Amino acid sequence: MARTLHLKVTGMTCGHCESAVKRTLMKLDGVESVNASHAENRVVASYDPARVAPEAMRSAIESLGYRAEQG
């Protein structure tokens, strides 16, 4: 059963940033969909908790140079 992860992501400044986050998260096994908004500093991802952990998604975003916090 899919779950939804809500992250506050700071550092995104444009559509390219949103695309980079989406592409990176969609590469993770278990991530089903991603919506990113630099204007709202948020990322919402639907994922399979049996295949990917929220911490892995947060780490993937931070590897791009952005700051990600649950909430």
Legacy VTK file of the C-alpha trace (Angstrom):
# vtk DataFile Version 3.0
C-alpha trace
ASCII
DATASET POLYDATA
POINTS 71 float
0.000 0.000 0.000
1.468 3.347 -1.060
2.250 6.045 1.460
2.776 9.759 0.979
5.854 11.615 2.154
5.711 15.393 2.647
9.059 17.173 2.752
9.978 20.808 3.201
12.811 21.363 0.731
14.800 24.571 0.720
17.313 25.643 -1.904
15.218 24.982 -5.005
14.986 28.183 -7.057
13.443 27.212 -10.400
11.733 24.588 -12.523
15.084 22.975 -13.301
15.566 22.364 -9.570
12.112 20.759 -9.387
12.951 18.523 -12.363
16.247 17.447 -10.810
14.493 16.443 -7.583
11.762 14.563 -9.463
14.274 12.721 -11.656
16.446 11.754 -8.692
13.561 10.440 -6.592
11.956 8.554 -9.480
15.224 6.593 -9.901
14.721 5.081 -6.430
13.008 1.697 -6.441
9.616 2.077 -4.788
8.967 5.755 -5.570
5.716 5.940 -7.544
5.193 9.672 -8.102
6.777 12.990 -7.166
5.447 16.540 -7.108
7.967 19.310 -6.394
7.383 23.040 -5.987
10.210 25.542 -5.563
7.668 28.316 -4.907
6.211 26.392 -1.955
9.495 24.761 -0.857
7.853 21.351 -0.841
8.109 17.875 -2.285
5.335 15.304 -2.048
6.167 11.727 -2.998
4.040 8.602 -3.171
6.079 5.506 -2.339
5.999 1.838 -1.346
7.363 1.618 2.233
8.351 -2.012 1.669
10.794 -0.917 -1.065
12.110 2.521 -0.080
12.509 4.400 3.200
11.692 8.091 3.669
15.265 8.633 4.878
16.603 7.373 1.534
14.442 9.897 -0.317
15.538 12.719 1.967
19.192 11.755 1.497
18.770 11.650 -2.279
17.406 15.202 -2.281
20.198 16.411 -0.004
22.785 14.823 -2.317
21.653 17.407 -4.898
22.551 20.227 -2.519
19.091 21.018 -1.148
17.956 20.837 2.460
15.069 18.439 3.146
13.052 18.069 6.331
10.010 15.946 7.033
6.863 17.861 7.729
LINES 1 72
71 0 1 2 3 4 5 6 7 8 9 10 11 12 13 14 15 16 17 18 19 20 21 22 23 24 25 26 27 28 29 30 31 32 33 34 35 36 37 38 39 40 41 42 43 44 45 46 47 48 49 50 51 52 53 54 55 56 57 58 59 60 61 62 63 64 65 66 67 68 69 70
